[in-house]
């Protein structure tokens, strides 16, 4: 061992060289241990890192965009005008939902699709697989009851239950690695529905490419002006959805300069551009019809 040698046995430069390579061995072992820890804990501890890496799944063949007619029919049948879901009846009709999800799996977006067709696909996929996750565990009081409480590790949004083509994904993969990375449109936050009362209303029609901009603007008006989601008076100190606090930087893109600016794009009761925002407590109870 070099540390046991007498001081006169090696010149100073030799000591430096030995010390350097010894430290490199230590750091290499630490790095290897860290990697093994991440792998053996199934993204535990290091799980958040995967969501920094974009995904861009594409179809291997050039098929036309989906119409999402099957999902549209299910939404019209089981979702009311308030966006509340009849999960019990939908659970009994799960074969129809599964058939639509299999259609999604077999028809990933093609590079020839328009951007609106691709974004409509991913929004519908997120919402439909969220509904599937609920009915698999139904009855349940909250989607949060279907997983752990370690974000990016074992929550319902981190479970890899979504099969598209030959790969399994999580809800967080779809939202953070595909939609938020590939589509510069902050209106997604009023369209993606996490099955909670404080989420945006689950639209009782499917999103489609040709109508997507119209549908997203409609979602924006509905969400911003819903007093259960946002209380816009007094205009200098409104109480707004915690969604705006979850993704503040997203609301400085896509034509908006701030959260206040995004809100005023759709609000019938405008708030002040420099309003102090207070965020409402998020209600995670299930968006279920009573």
C-alpha positions as CSV (number, residue, x, y, z in Angstrom):
1,X,0.0,0.0,0.0
2,X,1.5,3.3,-1.0
3,X,0.3,5.1,2.1
4,X,2.5,2.8,4.2
5,X,5.8,3.6,2.4
6,X,8.3,5.8,4.1
7,X,8.4,9.4,3.0
8,X,11.9,9.0,1.3
9,X,10.9,6.0,-0.8
10,X,9.1,8.0,-3.6
11,X,9.6,11.5,-5.0
12,X,6.8,14.0,-4.6
13,X,5.7,13.7,-8.2
14,X,5.3,9.9,-7.8
15,X,3.1,10.5,-4.7
16,X,0.9,12.9,-6.7
17,X,0.6,10.3,-9.5
18,X,-0.4,7.5,-7.1
19,X,-2.8,9.8,-5.2
20,X,-4.5,10.8,-8.5
21,X,-5.1,7.2,-9.7
22,X,-6.3,6.2,-6.2
23,X,-8.8,9.0,-6.2
24,X,-9.9,8.1,-9.7
25,X,-10.6,4.5,-8.5
26,X,-12.7,5.8,-5.6
27,X,-14.7,8.1,-7.8
28,X,-15.3,5.4,-10.3
29,X,-16.6,3.0,-7.7
30,X,-18.8,5.7,-6.3
31,X,-20.2,6.4,-9.7
32,X,-20.8,2.7,-10.3
33,X,-22.6,2.4,-7.0
34,X,-24.8,5.3,-7.8
35,X,-25.7,3.8,-11.2
36,X,-26.5,0.5,-9.6
37,X,-28.6,2.2,-7.0
38,X,-30.7,3.9,-9.6
39,X,-31.2,0.7,-11.6
40,X,-32.0,-1.5,-8.6
41,X,-34.5,1.0,-7.2
42,X,-36.5,1.2,-10.5
43,X,-35.8,4.9,-11.0
44,X,-35.9,5.5,-7.2
45,X,-33.7,8.4,-6.1
46,X,-32.5,9.1,-9.6
47,X,-36.0,8.7,-11.2
48,X,-36.4,12.4,-11.9
49,X,-33.5,12.3,-14.4
50,X,-35.4,10.3,-16.9
51,X,-38.0,13.1,-17.2
52,X,-35.3,15.4,-18.5
53,X,-34.8,13.2,-21.5
54,X,-37.2,13.9,-24.4
55,X,-39.1,11.1,-26.1
56,X,-40.4,11.2,-29.7
57,X,-42.1,7.8,-30.5
58,X,-43.1,7.6,-34.1
59,X,-44.9,5.0,-36.2
60,X,-42.8,2.7,-38.4
61,X,-45.3,3.0,-41.2
62,X,-47.0,6.0,-42.7
63,X,-50.7,5.7,-41.5
64,X,-53.3,8.5,-41.6
65,X,-54.2,10.3,-38.4
66,X,-56.7,8.6,-36.1
67,X,-60.2,10.0,-35.9
68,X,-60.5,9.1,-32.2
69,X,-64.1,8.3,-32.8
70,X,-64.1,5.4,-30.3
71,X,-62.8,7.7,-27.5
72,X,-65.3,10.4,-28.6
73,X,-68.2,7.9,-28.2
74,X,-67.0,6.9,-24.7
75,X,-66.6,10.5,-23.5
76,X,-70.1,11.4,-24.8
77,X,-71.6,8.4,-23.0
78,X,-69.9,8.5,-19.6
79,X,-68.8,12.1,-19.0
80,X,-71.2,14.9,-18.2
81,X,-71.1,18.6,-19.0
82,X,-69.2,19.3,-15.8
83,X,-66.5,16.9,-16.8
84,X,-67.4,14.3,-14.2
85,X,-67.1,10.7,-15.0
86,X,-69.4,7.7,-14.5
87,X,-66.5,5.4,-13.6
88,X,-68.8,2.6,-12.5
89,X,-70.6,2.3,-15.8
90,X,-67.4,2.8,-17.7
91,X,-65.7,0.0,-15.8
92,X,-68.5,-2.3,-17.0
93,X,-67.7,-1.1,-20.5
94,X,-63.9,-1.5,-20.2
95,X,-63.6,-3.7,-23.3
96,X,-64.6,-0.7,-25.4
97,X,-62.0,1.5,-23.7
98,X,-59.3,-1.2,-24.1
99,X,-60.1,-1.5,-27.8
100,X,-59.5,2.2,-28.2
101,X,-56.2,2.0,-26.2
102,X,-55.1,-0.8,-28.4
103,X,-55.9,1.4,-31.4
104,X,-53.6,4.0,-30.0
105,X,-50.9,1.4,-29.4
106,X,-51.0,0.2,-33.0
107,X,-51.1,3.7,-34.6
108,X,-48.4,5.9,-33.1
109,X,-48.1,9.3,-34.8
110,X,-46.4,9.4,-38.1
111,X,-43.9,12.0,-39.2
112,X,-46.4,13.0,-41.9
113,X,-49.1,14.0,-39.4
114,X,-49.6,17.7,-38.8
115,X,-48.5,19.0,-35.4
116,X,-52.1,19.4,-34.3
117,X,-52.9,15.8,-35.2
118,X,-49.9,14.6,-33.2
119,X,-50.7,16.8,-30.2
120,X,-54.4,15.7,-30.2
121,X,-53.1,12.1,-30.2
122,X,-51.0,12.6,-27.1
123,X,-53.6,14.6,-25.2
124,X,-56.2,11.9,-25.8
125,X,-53.7,9.2,-24.9
126,X,-52.9,10.8,-21.6
127,X,-56.6,11.3,-20.7
128,X,-57.7,7.9,-21.8
129,X,-54.9,6.0,-20.0
130,X,-55.6,8.0,-16.9
131,X,-59.3,6.8,-17.1
132,X,-58.1,3.3,-17.6
133,X,-55.9,3.5,-14.5
134,X,-58.8,4.7,-12.4
135,X,-61.2,1.9,-13.5
136,X,-58.6,-0.7,-12.9
137,X,-58.6,0.3,-9.2
138,X,-62.1,1.5,-8.9
139,X,-63.8,2.2,-6.5
140,X,-61.2,4.7,-5.2
141,X,-61.4,8.1,-3.6
142,X,-58.4,9.7,-5.4
143,X,-56.0,8.7,-8.1
144,X,-53.2,9.3,-5.5
145,X,-54.5,6.2,-3.7
146,X,-53.3,4.1,-6.6
147,X,-49.6,4.6,-6.0
148,X,-46.9,5.8,-3.6
149,X,-46.1,9.3,-2.6
150,X,-42.5,9.6,-3.9
151,X,-42.7,11.9,-6.9
152,X,-40.9,10.6,-10.0
153,X,-40.6,7.2,-8.3
154,X,-43.8,5.3,-7.4
155,X,-46.8,7.7,-7.9
156,X,-49.6,6.6,-10.3
157,X,-48.0,9.0,-12.9
158,X,-44.7,7.0,-12.7
159,X,-46.1,3.5,-13.2
160,X,-45.3,2.1,-16.6
161,X,-48.7,0.7,-17.5
162,X,-49.1,2.3,-20.8
163,X,-48.2,0.1,-23.8
164,X,-47.7,1.9,-27.1
165,X,-46.2,-0.3,-29.9
166,X,-43.5,-2.3,-28.2
167,X,-42.6,0.1,-25.3
168,X,-44.2,0.8,-22.0
169,X,-44.6,4.4,-20.8
170,X,-45.8,6.3,-17.7
171,X,-48.2,9.2,-17.6
172,X,-45.3,11.4,-16.7
173,X,-43.4,10.2,-19.8
174,X,-46.3,11.4,-22.0
175,X,-46.7,14.7,-20.2
176,X,-43.1,15.7,-19.5
177,X,-41.0,13.9,-22.0
178,X,-43.3,14.1,-25.0
179,X,-46.0,16.8,-24.8
180,X,-44.1,19.5,-22.8
181,X,-40.8,18.8,-24.6
182,X,-42.2,18.6,-28.2
183,X,-45.1,21.0,-28.3
184,X,-44.6,24.6,-27.3
185,X,-48.3,25.2,-26.3
186,X,-49.1,26.1,-22.7
187,X,-52.8,25.3,-23.3
188,X,-52.0,21.6,-22.7
189,X,-52.4,22.4,-19.0
190,X,-56.1,23.1,-19.4
191,X,-56.5,19.9,-21.5
192,X,-54.6,17.2,-19.6
193,X,-56.9,15.7,-16.9
194,X,-55.5,13.8,-13.9
195,X,-58.9,12.6,-12.7
196,X,-59.0,15.1,-9.8
197,X,-61.6,17.7,-9.0
198,X,-59.1,20.6,-9.3
199,X,-58.0,19.4,-12.7
200,X,-59.5,20.9,-15.8
201,X,-62.8,19.6,-17.0
202,X,-62.6,16.3,-18.9
203,X,-64.0,17.4,-22.2
204,X,-66.9,15.1,-23.3
205,X,-65.5,14.9,-26.8
206,X,-62.2,13.7,-28.2
207,X,-59.6,16.2,-29.3
208,X,-58.9,16.1,-33.0
209,X,-56.3,17.7,-35.1
210,X,-58.6,19.8,-37.4
211,X,-60.4,21.3,-34.4
212,X,-57.6,21.3,-31.8
213,X,-57.0,25.1,-31.6
214,X,-60.7,25.8,-31.2
215,X,-61.0,23.0,-28.5
216,X,-57.9,24.2,-26.5
217,X,-59.2,27.8,-26.5
218,X,-62.6,26.5,-25.3
219,X,-60.8,24.6,-22.6
220,X,-58.9,27.8,-21.6
221,X,-62.1,29.8,-21.3
222,X,-63.9,27.0,-19.3
223,X,-61.0,26.5,-16.9
224,X,-60.1,30.2,-16.2
225,X,-63.7,31.3,-15.7
226,X,-64.7,28.3,-13.5
227,X,-65.1,29.7,-10.0
228,X,-64.3,26.3,-8.5
229,X,-60.9,26.5,-10.3
230,X,-60.1,30.2,-10.2
231,X,-61.5,33.1,-8.1
232,X,-60.6,36.2,-10.1
233,X,-61.8,38.9,-7.7
234,X,-60.4,41.0,-6.3
235,X,-58.4,41.7,-9.5
236,X,-55.3,42.7,-7.7
237,X,-55.2,39.5,-5.5
238,X,-57.0,36.7,-7.2
239,X,-57.0,33.1,-6.0
240,X,-56.0,30.9,-8.9
241,X,-55.4,27.2,-9.6
242,X,-52.2,25.6,-8.3
243,X,-51.6,24.4,-11.9
244,X,-50.3,27.9,-12.5
245,X,-47.9,27.4,-9.7
246,X,-46.8,23.9,-10.8
247,X,-45.7,25.1,-14.3
248,X,-45.0,28.9,-14.0
249,X,-42.4,29.0,-16.8
250,X,-44.7,27.3,-19.2
251,X,-47.1,30.3,-19.0
252,X,-44.4,32.6,-20.3
253,X,-44.4,30.8,-23.7
254,X,-46.8,30.4,-26.6
255,X,-47.7,34.1,-26.8
256,X,-48.1,34.6,-23.1
257,X,-45.7,36.7,-21.0
258,X,-46.9,35.6,-17.6
259,X,-49.5,33.6,-15.7
260,X,-51.5,36.8,-15.4
261,X,-51.3,37.3,-19.1
262,X,-52.5,33.8,-19.9
263,X,-55.4,34.2,-17.5
264,X,-56.5,37.4,-19.1
265,X,-56.5,35.8,-22.6
266,X,-59.6,33.9,-21.5
267,X,-61.0,35.6,-18.4
268,X,-64.3,37.5,-18.6
269,X,-63.3,39.2,-15.4
270,X,-59.8,40.5,-16.1
271,X,-57.1,40.6,-13.4
272,X,-54.4,43.2,-13.0
273,X,-51.2,42.5,-15.1
274,X,-49.2,42.7,-11.9
275,X,-51.7,41.0,-9.6
276,X,-50.4,39.1,-6.6
277,X,-51.4,35.5,-7.2
278,X,-52.6,33.3,-4.3
279,X,-52.9,29.6,-5.2
280,X,-55.8,27.5,-4.2
281,X,-55.3,24.2,-2.4
282,X,-55.4,21.4,-4.9
283,X,-58.4,19.0,-4.5
284,X,-57.3,15.5,-5.4
285,X,-60.6,13.9,-4.8
286,X,-61.9,11.9,-7.8
287,X,-63.8,13.6,-10.6
288,X,-66.6,11.1,-10.3
289,X,-70.3,11.5,-10.9
290,X,-72.3,11.2,-7.7
